[in-house]
Amino acid sequence: MASDREPIAVIGTGYVGLVTAAGFAELGSEVWCVDVDADKIERLKRGEIPIYEPGLAESVARNAARLHFSTELEPALEHARLLFVAVGTPPTYSGDADLSAVHAVVESMPRSDHHALVMKSTVPVGTGASIKRIFAEHGKEGFAYVSCPEFLKEGSALQDFLEPDRVVVGDDGNWAGDAIVKLYEPLDAPVVRTDIASAEMVKLAANAFLATKISFINEIANVCEETGADVLEVARGMGLDQRIGRHFLKPGIGFGGSCFPKDVSALKQLAGNSGYHFQLLTAVIEVNELQKRRVIAKLQKHLGSLVGRHVALLGLAFKANTDDMREASSLVLAARLQADGATVCAYDPIAEEEARKRMSGVQFADSALGAVEGADAAILVTEWPEFAELDWAEVKQRMSGDLLVDGRNFADREAVEAAGFIYEGIGR
Ligand SMILES: NC(=O)c1ccc[n+]([C@@H]2O[C@H](COP(=O)([O-])OP(=O)(O)OC[C@H]3O[C@@H](n4cnc5c(N)ncnc54)[C@H](O)[C@@H]3O)[C@@H](O)[C@H]2O)c1
């Protein structure tokens, strides 16, 4: 790949940072990665990838010579003028975005007239303006600022980086905006060049819209259950309408993950802080919380009280192909089940290590068949491909009960019922 590619720095080497680093290294840039987590940096230096993301380990290995990892900022500042910021912006108790990591990065920047902060982290609208103000107050007005929100999906993050639907670049017409557009040029994606506030809003609005679509189809599913319609047929019929589109019309047990819950809540809070009550998003969040809990009612419908019942959770990650457990619906399910007196045994092919950090009182099995041993009911929580291969007759044999709640409408209903199960899907 061309060696005339601009070197860059990436601050924060989590899901977004590491994928961004690997992606730009694939395109030929030298990438200087910085993280405050010394353990993570040591692992990355040894070639270990701290997260599970398909293709990422191979990409990092392939580009090892171009990827430099450090806990120190200086080498990054020395070698790169574009500093991508990909630190976490988790929710606070109030639902606002916690910007402390972003501000720590901003404060650590020196005076410079040839560097730019390029914000990949998802931040409230107005953050760019406030960072520029902070720079100005500290005599660092020469530091340029660009908003360049990230839209990758965990599970296909590297592919999303390399084949983006669009690249959004929000700036105030400085050199850095042009440099970012040039950096992304080889990807041949539509570029939305706009002002900083609009770029920040694109990210929040896109995630809020997708979350709204999920809550909408979940409510349709719930009405289907009451009326005898099959939501899968309904979603198919709706999705073929090009004005609607088929994506994100999959009913399930609520959205989770590190982005949708916090970004929806952050946009709602942002609106509220600005004096506007965003009613629709309040409903989206409430529907999502209730959706996670509806699974419990499905169990009770067949088992009555859950006291002393054994329940197996098949899958824990918030979706397949990731080990990310942030805001996973399984966390709520496991807690609710135990609060209602059930014991929980779980299996996830990848996310167990992360799950153990966030769940208490749950037993973990090494396989799906191990998890269902002696269970009164099993809940299919994550659509891991290996669950499509399950021999349901064998699953049934291992269980003491005969109830399968398919939280993703993922299993082959006919095969499950032929094996002697009572099948409870979502909206059908
Ligand atoms: N995960 C996603 O799917 C996704 C997609 C699009 C956008 N985003 C946004 O990108 C941002 C990062 O998300 P993530 O999932 O990669 O987070 P993450 O928690 O996986 O990674 C954040 C990293 O930043 C590091 N860090 C924290 N403070 C730092 C500092 N002062 N200096 C250097 N490093 C620091 C942490 O140690 C961690 O390694 C968030 O704002 C998120 O909303 C995430």
The ligand as an ORCA input file, in Angstrom:
! r2SCAN-3c Opt
* xyz 0 1
  N     -18.518      0.168     20.349
  C     -19.201      0.575     19.299
  O     -19.855     -0.221     18.604
  C     -19.199      2.031     18.907
  C     -19.651      2.396     17.630
  C     -19.643      3.745     17.287
  C     -19.232      4.694     18.202
  N     -18.822      4.315     19.447
  C     -18.354      5.339     20.370
  O     -16.942      5.317     20.387
  C     -16.442      5.617     21.706
  C     -15.564      4.481     22.194
  O     -16.345      3.325     22.327
  P     -15.694      1.891     22.549
  O     -16.795      0.900     22.526
  O     -14.531      1.730     21.629
  O     -15.139      2.081     24.042
  P     -14.134      1.146     24.855
  O     -14.523      1.273     26.275
  O     -14.066     -0.207     24.218
  O     -12.696      1.828     24.642
  C     -12.328      3.055     25.169
  C     -10.811      3.025     25.393
  O     -10.364      4.326     25.753
  C      -9.370      4.202     26.743
  N      -9.221      5.473     27.450
  C     -10.030      6.011     28.400
  N      -9.555      7.214     28.785
  C      -8.448      7.449     28.040
  C      -7.521      8.527     27.962
  N      -7.657      9.618     28.711
  N      -6.478      8.429     27.107
  C      -6.320      7.315     26.344
  N      -7.183      6.263     26.375
  C      -8.217      6.334     27.203
  C      -9.857      3.050     27.595
  O      -8.796      2.498     28.365
  C     -10.384      2.094     26.520
  O      -9.356      1.230     26.057
  C     -17.698      5.857     22.553
  O     -17.967      7.226     22.577
  C     -18.778      5.114     21.790
  O     -20.043      5.656     22.036
  C     -18.783      3.012     19.802
*
